[in-house]
């Protein structure tokens, strides 16, 4: 496993389509994959493998998630830094700098897609093309948001490690996210990543990714995107409904919109053939 220090935290990363470490003299284009809340780069591997003929694919785990844990002696520093999504965009810029990478394409999912929107606007010179999967713009609803925080806080607190050992737990855990079945191994990996996520990070990013500030700032950020962008929604996504993706895409002529029918929050796993068709068509345009 490979790690690189970024802003005081060792970040896990891996390459698909090239050796680790990547040859610094390589001229092949790079695509960076960014995962969503409480997940890890693991669920991007199959998509990256399908694109490895065109790109050297860089997968990494964001600070506090997956295999990028926050050590006890860094907890206070990370809490002081905060969990705003633009700080994760700073981490991504730091990762590219540490690995000596120039302009890249970015494929990001869910909360990670919000991070990618901040990133492209903070560092447009580092992004050639942007793919946003299952993201959009929310409208502020005080009662609904407060209910979400209460439920989300409970979910983060109650995460017994033994839950992953219950045979049907991964299936029930993923039920809300999916419209079509995905491989059992993927469900198990999702549950393992959720249970392993740093408590303060998981809770902090709930409050920053779904907030009144986000409803005010994200439409502005979407409108500022200046690189060719594809926004992909799952037709029956219950986490980020497709209509929210359409609204985001309508804010900017640089954003192309695609809908993957009969899928939920993970179209790249639920219908990989259609998802990859949308992505490859966009990349070839």
N, C-alpha and C positions, 0 to 999 in steps of 0.2 A: 504494500500500500504506500502511496506517495502523499506527502504532506508539504505544505508551504506556509510560512508564517505571514499572516495578513492582519495588520492592525492589532497585534498582540495575541491572536488566536491561530493555532495550527489548523489550517483548512485541508480537508481531504480532497484529493482530486485524482482523476484517472483519465486516460486517453483511450478512445476507440478509433481504430483506423490507422494508428501509428504506434510506435514503441514509446515507452516511458523510460527516460525523459525523451521528449520529442526533439528531433534533430534541429538545432537552432538555424541551420542553413536551409531548412525545408521551405519551399515556396507554395506548398499546398494551402488552400484556404482553410480557415478554422471556423468551426461552429461551436459556440458555448451553450450548454444546456443549464437552465436554472429551474430548480424544483419548487414545489409549493409548500404551504404551511405544514409543519410537522412531518414532512416527507424527507426524501433523500434522492440523490442522483440515480439510485438503483432503478427507478421506474422509467428512466430515460434510455436505458441501455439498448433495448430493442429498436427504438427509433434511431438512435445514434448508429447502430450497426447497419441499418438500412440506408443511411446517408454516408457511410464511411467510404463509399466509392468516389464521392465528390469532395468530402471534407475530412480533415482531421478533427475529430469530435472531442471536446473537452467537457467532462462532467465533474461537478464538484458539489460538496455539501456545504450549505450556508452555515454561518456561525450559530452554534447552539443546536443544530439539527444533524441527524444521521451520524456520520463518523467525524464530525467537527465539534466535539463537546467543549464546554467551557470549564476549564479547571477551577477548582475551589479558590485558588489564589487569584483568579481573574474575575470572579463573580461580581465583586463590588465595582471593579473598573468597568465591566460591561453594563451593569445597571446604571452607572453614572453616564455612560455613553448613550444609553437608551436603545429603544427598539423601533425607532422610526424607519420606514422602509428606505428612505434616502441614505441612511447609514449603511444599509446592505448594498446599495448601489456603489457607495464608496468602497466597500469590501471587494466588489467585483472589479472595480478599476484597479484596486491594489493587487488583486490576484493576477490580472493581465500584466501589470507592471512587473510583478515578481517573477512571472514565467517568461518575460521578454516577448510578449505578443503584441502585434500591431492591430490594425483594424480587423474585426471579426464579425461574423454573423451571430445572432443570438436567438435561441429558441427557448422561451420561458413559459411557465405554466402557473395559473392561478395566482397566489400571492407573489410568486416569483416573477410573474408577468408585470405586476405593479412595480416591483424592484427594477425590472428591465426598462420600463417606461422612464423612471427616474434616471436610470443609467444613461440611456440614449440622449436624454436632454442635458445631463451634466457633462457627458463626454461624447458628443456626436462624432468627433474625429476617430473614435474607436469602434464605430459600428457601421457596417456596410449594409446589412439587411436585418430586419427584426421580425420575428414570428412570435405572436402572443396567443397563447392557447387558454381558453376559458377565463376570460377577463372582461371587464367592462366598467361602466360608471353607475354607481348606486345613487339613489336619492335618500336624503336623510329622513329617518323615521325614528324619533326619540324612543317611543315605546318599544318598537321592534328591536332597535339596537340594544337597549338596556336588557331586554329579554335574552338577546343573543349573548351579551356579556355574562349574564348570570349562568346560562346554560354552558357556555364555553368555559367559564371558570370552574364549574363543577366537573366537566369532562377532563380538564387538565389536572385537577387535583386528584380525582379518582382514577388512577391508572395502575392497578396492581400488575406487577410483572408476570404473575402467573396467568394473566388473561390470555396470553398468546398460546398457552398450553391447552386451552379448551378447544376441542376439535372444530366446532362451528363458529368460534369467535371471529376469525378473519372474515368469514362470509357475512355475518351480521354487521360487523364493523363497516364493511365496504358497501353495504346495500344501498345506503342513501346516496352514494357517490356515482352509482352505475345505472345504466339503462340496459346494457348487455353484459353477459358474463365475461370475465377475464381469467387468465390462468390462476390456479390456486396458489402457486408460488408467489405471484404478484400480490395477492391478498395478504398472505402471511408476511411478506416484506413490508407492506404498508402498516400493518398492525405493529410489527416490531419497531419500525421507525417512530411511530406515534408514541409508543411506550418509552422509547429511549430519549425523546426530545427533552432538552433542558427545560425545567419547570418555568423559570423566570422568562426565558426566551419565548416559549410557547404562549404563555399568558400575555406577555408584553406585546407580541406581534398580533394577537387577537385584537387588542385595543387600538393598535395603530393601522391595521389593514382595513378594519371596519369601524369607521369613526366619522364624526361630523366633519372633521378636517379633511379626511380622505374624499368625502363627497364634494367638498369645495375645491380641493386641489387637483384631483385626478382629471376632471374634464379639461382643466387648463393644461395639464401635462400632456394629455392626449393630443390636444390642439397644437402643441409645440413640436411634435415629432417631425423630423425633417428628412428621414431616410425611408426608403421603400419598406412598407410594413404589411404583414398579413395577420389578421385577427381571426382565429378559428373558434367557433362555438360548438358545443354539443347541443343537439336539438332539445333534449329533455334534461339538461343540466339543472339540478335543483340548488346547487351552491351558487353559481353565477348564471342565472337564466340567459338564454340566447339573446333576448331582447336588449339586455344591458350591453352585450357585445355589439349589437347593431348600432345602438346609440353612440357608443364610443367611436366606432368606425366612421359614423356620419360626421364626426367633429373635424375630420382631417382628410383632405384629398389624397394624402400619401398612404392612407390605410385601405387595403383591400379586405373585404369581408368574405368569409366562407363558413358555411353551416354543414356539419357532419350529422346527417339524419340518424335517428334512432340510437343516439349515444348520450351519455351523461357527462360527468365532469372529467372523464379520462378518454376522450375520443381516440387518442394515439394508441391506447390499449384495447379499447372496445371495438374499433373498426380501423385497424392500422392501415389497411389497403387504401381506404378512402382518404384517411388523414394524410398519408404520405403522398397520395396523388395531388391533394391540394398544395402541400408543401413543395413538392418537386415542380409543379406547374408554376408556382410563384417564383421559385429560385431560378427557373429557366427563362422567365419573362424578361 
